[in-house]
Amino acid sequence: MNRIERYFGRVILLLTVLLPIGCATIDDDRSDCVEPNPTNNYELDYELRLVTNMTTELQTELTTQTDLSVASALRSHLSKIFTDFAHDVDLSFYDTQGDSIRLQHDSHVMDANQASYTLNLPMRHYMHLAAANVVDNPVVTLANDMYCHQSRLLQVDADTISSHTTGLFTARLPMEVLEGVDQNFDVHLYMANCAASLVVDTVDSYIRDMQVFVTGFATGFNIADSTYTFGQKAPIVRTAQVDASDEGCQTFCSVTFPSPEESATRTVIETDEPFVSPTANESLWEIRVYITTSDGSMTENKLYVNKPLRAGQFKVIKCKAHNNGSIGTNDQTVAVSVTLNWNEGGGHDIAL
């Protein structure tokens, strides 16, 4: 190689070194420079939407002067259930391809009806799921939430459980996060559980004790699909007795997942002295009332309800207790089965 060739070789090498940095050091006009855009911030606005018939149900079913104290007590008892206030919120963002694994997870103490959060999300399609008020509810947990279509609210697995202690809310939202665009997403959370109350007129019944349970409700809720799951055997759910400051009645309340939408096939167990109304086998859910009479015997009452109880709904059933421990109701959606001198043994799994 002669001297001229070596000279031009060094010039070409020098230009090769300088070209990559020339755009940043020589010219202040950077319009031709190609740089990756930084990750954008995206704002999500969360709001709880309480859609319920509670006020209408109380005004329709509890109409007398005596009922007013019961209605007031129920409002107070259910104030943490039928509320648009969220204490905690759990936010998950899932891949929409493959096994829909979770890509980002956030949790916040919301303590409000609505809140806004700014998140850092790479550009892509997401399925977003949210759940609120799960932390303070010992009966329900957020389970299998690493994968979108497995994420669910799940009750504890036991024969007899307590009622839910919070109003549960969930949301689902497909999201397309765009690069270099300011975006705002509105997320509306809706109620996933419901409540029922039994108001028993005990005037002149002389009963010693009463315990009330409900059964027939869902055991879990699939958040992405907004569908409920039902176990092979529905758990027995304890109700809470509500102090209504009325010596002439006793009031009980349960909070659960909803009932089935279609009639379930049920078997009515015949007893020595059965009374079963004609529509008992068409029921969707049940209330079981165990009354200890003045002579110490126990009567089992089963109230079969053939009207579904849906998310966000509240149902009040009024009935009258009699001296033999049986109860009756004028509610046309309820059938009653009575077993006098009921024996707690053999095949019964209710923890009285």
N, C-alpha and C positions, 0 to 999 in steps of 0.2 A: 504494500500500500504506500503510495507516494505522499509527500507532504500536503498537497492540496486535498486529497481524499481524507487524510486524518483530520484536517481542519474542519471540513464540512461535517464530518462525523461527530466532532465535539459540539458543533452548533446545533445539530439536530437533537443530540442528547440533552443539551441544556434547555431547548424549547419543550421537550417532552416533560421535563421536571417542572417547568414553570407553568405550563398550561392549566393543570388542575386547580392551582391557587390563584390564577390570574383574575378570576371573576370576583374573588373576595378582596383582593388587595389593590387592583389597578383602577377599577371603575366603581364609583358609588352607585350607579344604576344597576340594580340587581334583578331587573325584570326577566332577564334570560337565565337566571340561576334556578335550578330545580332542587328544592329541598322538601323533605317529607313534612306534611302538615302535622302540627302537634295534636294530641287527642283533645277533642272538644268536650266541654261541659254540657250536660243535658239536665234540664230541670223537670222533676216529676212532682205533680201536685196531687196529694192524696186527700180524699174526703170520704167520711163514712155516711152512707145513705141508709137511714132507718126507715124501712117500709113495714108498718105494723098496723094491726087492727085493734091494738090494746085498748085505746080510749073508747072506740065504738063497742067493743065487747063488754067493757065494764058498764057503760051507760045503758046497754041493752039488757044485760043479764042481772045487774044489781040495781034495782029500781026503787026499792022501798026505803023508808027512813032507817030501818035496821041495817039494810045492805050498805048504806053509805060508809059506815065505819069499816066494813069488810073491804070495800073498794079502795078506801084510803090506805088500809094496811097492805093490800096487794100492790098498790103503786109504789109504796115505800120498799116493800120486800123485793120487787123486781126492778128497782131503780138502777142497778148495775147490769141488768140484763137487757132491757129495752132502752138502750141509750145510744146516742151517736158519738159517744166519747171513747177514744181509744187510749189505753195506757201504753201498750207496746205494739210495735209493728215489725214484722219480719219480711224482708224483701229478697226475692231470688230472681236471677236472670239466667235463662237457659238457652242453650244451643237449639236451633230448630232442625238440625240435621242429626242423623245417626241415632244415638241413644238418648239424645236430649239432655246431656249432662249439664249441671249447673256451672256457669262461667263466672258469676259474681254473686256475692251474698252480703247483705247489709241488714243490720237490726238497729232499731232506735226506740227510745222512750218518747212516745209521741205526746201523751197527756193533753190531747186536744181533739176537736172534731175534724180539723183539717191541718195539714202541714205540707211544706214544700222541701224537697231534698235535691241537692245538686250532686250528680254522680258523674264519675269519669268512666265512660264506656267506649271501647273501640268500635269502629264502624262495622256493623253487621246486622242481621236479623236476630231478634230475641223473642222468646216467650217469657213474659214477666208474670210472676205469681206473688201475691201478697196475702198475709194473714195477720189479724190483729186480735189482741186480748187473749192470747194463749198462755202467756207466762203465769198468770195468777189463777189458772183453771187446772186444778190437780187431777181432774177426771179426764182431760183431753190433752193430747200431745201432738206436735207437728212431726210426722214420721216420714221416712223415706224421701226426704226433700233434696237429696243429691241429684235426683232425676225428675224431670218435669212431670211425666205422666204417672209417676209413682208417688208423688207428693200428696199427702193427705192429712186430714185431722182425724185422729184415731182415739177412741175411748179406751180406758183401761179394760183389760180382759178379765172379767170376774162374773160370777153368777149374779151377785147383787152389788150394785154400785150406788154412789150418791149422785144427786143432780148436778148439772153443770153450775159453775159459780160465776161465770161471766158471759156476756153476750159476745159470741164469736163472729168475726167479719172476715170475708175473703174477697179477692179480686183476681182477675186474669186479664192480660192485655198483650196482644202481639205488638211488637215494636220494631220499626226499621230505623236504625240509627245511621244518619247520613254524615258524610265527612264534610267539614267546613261549613255546616249549617246550624244556626241556633235553633234548638227544638224544645218544645214544651209538651209533656204528656200528662193528660188528666186520668187519674186512676180512681174509680169509684168502688168502694168496698161495701158489700151487702151482707146482711145477717145470715148465718148458717144454722142457727139453732132456734128453738121455740119453747113455749111454756104452756102449762095447763094447770088449772086450779079446781079443786073439789071443795064446795061449800056445803056443809052438812048441817041441817036444822036438827038440833038435839033436844028441843023443848019436849018435856014429858017422856023422854026415852029412857032415862035412868041408867044409862050405860056407864060402865066403869072406865073403859079405855078404848081408844081407836088408833089404828095404825094403817097408813095408806101407802101403796106402791103403784107404779105404772110400768107397763111393758109393751113391747111391740115396735119399738122405734129403731132407727138406723144406728149402726155402731161406728160408722166412719163416713168421711166426706172427701171425695176426690176433687182437689182444688182446680186442676187444669180443666177437667170435664164438667165441673159443677154437678156431679152426680153423687148419690148416697149409696153406701153399701150396707147390706144387712147380713148379720151372722146367721148361722144355721139355727141358733137358739138365742133369742133376744134376751139381754140381761134384765133382771128386775131392778127398777130404779126407785130408790127411796125418795119420798117427798119430804119437804120441810113443813112443819106446822107454823102457821102464820098467826101471830097474836093480833086479833082484831078487836080486843076489848069488848067482846060480846059474849055473855055467858050462855046465850041461847043457840050458839052455833060454833062449829069447829071448821077451820079453814086450812087446807093443805095445798102445797104448790110444788110442781116439778118443772125442771128445765132439762130438755133433751134435744137430740137431733130429731128431725121430722119423722112422721110415720110413713108407711108405704102409700102410694097413690092408688093402687088397685087392691081390691078385696083379697085378703089372705085366707087360705083354708085353715080353719081352726077346728079342733075337736072339743066339744063340750063334755066334760066329765060328769056322768050321771052320779047322783048320790042317793042316800036313803030317802031324803025329802027334797027332791030337786024342784026348783022353779026356774025355767029357762024361757026367755021370751023368744018368739019365732025368728028374729033376725040376728041372734047371737053369733051364728057361724059366718056372718058377713062382715064381721068387725075388722077394722084396720089396726086398732090399738086398744089396750085395756087399762082399766083402773081396778086395783084389787084393794078391798077394804076389809080389815079384820077387826071385829068389834067384840069386846068382852062385855057380857051382859051382867046384870045385877046379881045373878046366881052363880057367876064365875065361868059360865060356858062361853065358847067362842063361836062366832058366826063369820063365815067367809062370804063376801059379796064381790062378784065380778061385774064390772060395768064394761060392756062391749061397745066401743064407739065406731060407727061406720062412716064417719066423715073424716077425711084426712086432715092432719095437723101439719102445716107447711112451715118452712123457714120464715121467721119473723112474725108468726101468728101466735095468738093467745086464745085459749079456750077456757071458759068457765062453765062448770057443770054444777047445778044445784040439786040437792036431794034431801030426803027426809029420813031420819033414823027412827026405828020402832023399838019397842021394848024387847023383842026377841032377837035384836041385833041385825035385823034385815033393814035394807034401805030401798027406797023407791024414788023415781024421778019422772018428771013430766017432759023431759027432753026427748024429742022424737028421734034424735040421732043416736040414742043410747039404749041398749038392751041390758037387762039385769039378770044375773044368775045368783041364787042364794043357796048356801049350804049351812043349815043349822047344825049345831053341835059338831062343828068342824074339828077334825083331829089333825094336829100339826105334823104328824108323822107321814110315813109312806109316800114317797114320790114328790113331796113338796120341798122346795129348796129356798124358800124365802127366809131370810135371816130376821126373824121377829125379835 
